Amino acid sequence: MSKLYIVPTPIGNLEDITLRAVRILKEADLILAEDTRTTSFLLKHLGIDKRMFAHHKFNEHSSVESLAARIEGGETVALVSDAGTPGISDPGFLMVRTCLEHGIEVETLPGATAFVPALLQSGFPVDRFCFEGFLPQKKGRNKRMGQLAEETRTMIFYESPFRVVRTLEQFIEVFGGDRPVSVSRELTKKFEQTVRGTLSDVVEYFREHEPKGEFVIVLAGRSVKSKVNGNTEDDE
């Protein structure tokens, strides 16, 4: 039966792909790739020769209907991103929604995503957390950070090496320099690194050491303790 498969791909280490994902990529009639050059490298490593179609944020609005029609016509399609799980700060949502609107079955495979290992190795509470992904670069950025000022859950952000220092500086302005943070980069790769400490400590580290690679920032939530009339009480 034709359907859309959401297939996570490794975020760095090519061994981090499931046997099921390999089988689906082999069996699919078409692979939708965020960047066909990047996916070609993975497919070559896996010994897979398959038709691909570039599906990214610049063309997804114009292509989802025709792609859905191909699935309705009997093709099985696998959607991948450059790294990680499609739809998580990557294209994927529109394709899934369009298929569901057309009554097309969508099957999502479990697999790699950057924020899970970063969250788990932060040492912060993981029973509740909020994933923020990339903050708006300009419009709405300050407003969103202000909305998070009172957030008690562990918060997760993605950031590029070019903006990570500025983002940490802005976090100090909103959350305070003493707020604990864990910053991971190059997850699963040879130079994987996690820097932990207060926001003030960590931003100073990356001022002195040039940021390289993709970053996951895991920020501790506001303490559930608050001062009420001079006494410390749990927030409700």
C-alpha positions as CSV (number, residue, x, y, z in Angstrom):
1,M,0.0,0.0,0.0
2,S,1.4,3.4,-1.0
3,K,2.1,5.8,1.9
4,L,4.4,8.5,3.2
5,Y,7.2,7.4,5.5
6,I,9.0,9.9,7.8
7,V,12.5,8.5,8.1
8,P,15.0,10.0,10.6
9,T,18.6,10.0,9.5
10,P,21.9,10.2,11.5
11,I,22.8,13.6,13.0
12,G,26.5,12.9,12.5
13,N,27.5,9.3,13.2
14,L,26.3,7.3,10.2
15,E,25.9,4.2,12.4
16,D,22.9,5.8,14.0
17,I,20.3,4.6,11.6
18,T,17.9,1.8,12.2
19,L,17.6,-1.4,10.2
20,R,14.0,-0.5,9.5
21,A,15.0,2.9,8.1
22,V,17.5,1.3,5.7
23,R,14.8,-1.1,4.5
24,I,12.3,1.7,3.9
25,L,14.8,3.7,2.0
26,K,15.6,0.7,-0.2
27,E,11.9,-0.1,-0.8
28,A,10.6,3.4,-1.4
29,D,9.8,4.5,-5.0
30,L,11.0,8.0,-4.2
31,I,13.0,9.8,-1.5
32,L,12.2,13.4,-0.7
33,A,15.5,15.0,0.5
34,E,16.1,18.4,2.0
35,D,19.4,18.5,0.1
36,T,20.0,15.7,-2.4
37,R,23.7,16.1,-2.2
38,T,23.7,15.4,1.6
39,T,21.3,12.5,1.2
40,S,23.3,11.1,-1.7
41,F,26.3,10.7,0.6
42,L,24.2,8.7,3.1
43,L,22.6,6.5,0.4
44,K,26.0,5.8,-1.1
45,H,27.3,4.8,2.4
46,L,24.2,2.4,2.7
47,G,24.6,1.0,-0.8
48,I,21.2,2.4,-1.9
49,D,20.6,3.8,-5.4
50,K,17.2,5.5,-5.4
51,R,15.4,8.4,-7.2
52,M,15.3,11.6,-5.1
53,F,13.4,14.8,-5.3
54,A,14.6,18.0,-3.5
55,H,12.0,19.0,-0.9
56,H,13.0,22.0,1.3
57,K,11.6,25.1,2.8
58,F,11.9,27.1,-0.4
59,N,9.7,24.7,-2.5
60,E,7.6,22.7,-0.1
61,H,4.5,25.0,-0.5
62,S,4.5,24.5,-4.2
63,S,5.3,20.8,-4.3
64,V,3.3,19.1,-1.6
65,E,0.1,18.7,-3.7
66,S,1.8,17.1,-6.6
67,L,3.8,14.8,-4.3
68,A,0.6,13.8,-2.5
69,A,-0.9,13.0,-5.9
70,R,2.0,10.7,-6.7
71,I,1.4,8.8,-3.5
72,E,-2.3,8.6,-4.3
73,G,-1.2,7.2,-7.7
74,G,0.5,4.3,-6.0
75,E,4.1,5.5,-5.1
76,T,5.6,4.9,-1.7
77,V,7.6,8.0,-0.7
78,A,10.2,8.4,2.1
79,L,10.8,11.9,3.5
80,V,14.2,12.6,5.0
81,S,16.0,15.7,6.2
82,D,19.8,16.4,6.1
83,A,20.1,15.1,9.7
84,G,17.7,14.0,12.3
85,T,13.9,13.7,12.2
86,P,12.0,15.5,9.5
87,G,9.6,18.2,10.9
88,I,11.8,18.9,13.9
89,S,13.2,22.3,12.9
90,D,13.3,20.9,9.4
91,P,10.8,20.6,6.5
92,G,8.1,17.9,7.0
93,F,5.0,19.4,8.6
94,L,3.4,20.6,5.4
95,M,4.0,17.3,3.6
96,V,2.5,15.3,6.5
97,R,-0.5,17.6,6.9
98,T,-1.2,17.5,3.1
99,C,-1.1,13.7,3.0
100,L,-3.5,13.5,6.0
101,E,-5.9,15.9,4.3
102,H,-5.9,13.6,1.3
103,G,-6.5,10.5,3.4
104,I,-3.0,9.2,2.7
105,E,-1.4,7.0,5.4
106,V,1.6,8.5,7.2
107,E,4.0,6.3,9.1
108,T,6.8,7.8,11.2
109,L,9.9,5.8,12.1
110,P,11.7,6.5,15.4
111,G,15.3,7.6,15.2
112,A,17.9,10.3,15.7
113,T,17.2,13.8,16.8
114,A,19.7,16.2,18.4
115,F,17.7,17.5,21.3
116,V,17.2,14.1,23.1
117,P,20.9,13.3,23.8
118,A,21.6,17.0,24.6
119,L,18.7,17.0,27.1
120,L,19.6,13.7,28.7
121,Q,23.3,14.6,29.3
122,S,22.5,18.1,30.6
123,G,21.7,16.7,34.1
124,F,18.6,18.9,34.3
125,P,15.1,17.5,35.0
126,V,13.7,15.6,32.0
127,D,10.2,14.7,33.4
128,R,8.9,17.9,31.8
129,F,10.6,20.0,29.2
130,C,9.7,22.4,26.4
131,F,11.3,22.3,23.0
132,E,11.7,25.8,21.4
133,G,14.0,25.0,18.5
134,F,15.4,28.0,16.7
135,L,14.2,31.3,18.2
136,P,13.0,34.0,15.7
137,Q,16.1,35.7,14.4
138,K,14.5,39.2,14.4
139,K,10.8,39.9,14.7
140,G,9.4,38.3,17.8
141,R,12.7,37.2,19.3
142,N,12.7,39.4,22.4
143,K,9.0,38.8,22.9
144,R,9.4,35.1,22.9
145,M,12.3,35.1,25.3
146,G,10.3,37.4,27.6
147,Q,7.5,34.8,27.6
148,L,9.9,32.2,28.7
149,A,11.3,34.2,31.6
150,E,8.9,32.4,34.1
151,E,9.2,29.0,32.5
152,T,9.9,26.3,35.1
153,R,10.5,23.4,32.7
154,T,13.8,22.6,31.2
155,M,14.1,24.5,27.9
156,I,15.8,23.4,24.7
157,F,17.0,25.6,21.9
158,Y,18.8,25.1,18.6
159,E,21.4,27.6,17.5
160,S,24.0,28.1,14.8
161,P,27.7,28.7,15.6
162,F,27.4,32.2,14.2
163,R,24.7,33.3,16.7
164,V,25.3,31.1,19.8
165,V,27.4,33.7,21.7
166,R,24.9,36.5,21.1
167,T,22.0,34.2,22.1
168,L,23.7,33.3,25.4
169,E,24.3,37.0,26.0
170,Q,20.6,37.7,25.4
171,F,19.7,34.8,27.7
172,I,21.7,36.5,30.5
173,E,19.7,39.6,30.0
174,V,16.4,37.7,30.3
175,F,17.2,34.8,32.7
176,G,20.2,36.1,34.6
177,G,23.8,35.1,34.5
178,D,23.5,32.6,37.3
179,R,21.0,30.4,35.4
180,P,22.4,26.9,34.8
181,V,22.9,25.9,31.2
182,S,24.3,22.9,29.2
183,V,25.5,23.6,25.7
184,S,26.2,20.7,23.3
185,R,27.8,20.8,19.9
186,E,28.7,18.3,17.2
187,L,26.6,15.6,18.8
188,T,27.5,12.0,17.9
189,K,30.5,13.3,15.9
190,K,34.3,13.1,16.5
191,F,34.5,16.4,18.3
192,E,31.3,16.2,20.3
193,Q,31.4,18.5,23.3
194,T,29.2,19.6,26.1
195,V,29.9,22.7,28.2
196,R,28.0,23.0,31.5
197,G,27.9,25.9,34.0
198,T,26.1,29.1,34.5
199,L,25.1,31.3,31.5
200,S,27.9,33.7,32.5
201,D,30.5,30.9,32.6
202,V,29.5,29.3,29.4
203,V,29.2,32.5,27.3
204,E,32.7,33.4,28.5
205,Y,34.0,30.0,27.4
206,F,32.6,30.4,23.9
207,R,34.0,34.0,23.7
208,E,37.4,32.4,24.2
209,H,36.9,29.3,22.1
210,E,35.5,29.8,18.6
211,P,32.1,28.1,18.3
212,K,32.0,25.4,15.6
213,G,29.3,23.0,14.6
214,E,25.6,23.0,15.3
215,F,24.5,23.8,18.9
216,V,21.8,22.6,21.3
217,I,21.3,24.8,24.3
218,V,19.6,23.2,27.3
219,L,18.6,25.8,29.8
220,A,17.4,25.1,33.3
221,G,13.9,26.3,34.1
222,R,13.2,29.0,36.7
223,S,13.5,27.5,40.2
224,V,10.1,26.3,41.6
225,K,11.1,28.1,44.8
226,S,10.1,31.7,45.2
227,K,10.3,34.2,48.0
228,V,6.9,35.1,49.5
229,N,7.0,37.7,52.4
230,G,10.5,36.7,53.2
231,N,9.8,33.0,53.2
232,T,10.7,30.4,50.6
233,E,7.7,28.4,49.3
234,D,7.0,26.1,46.4
235,D,5.1,27.6,43.5
236,E,1.8,26.1,42.8
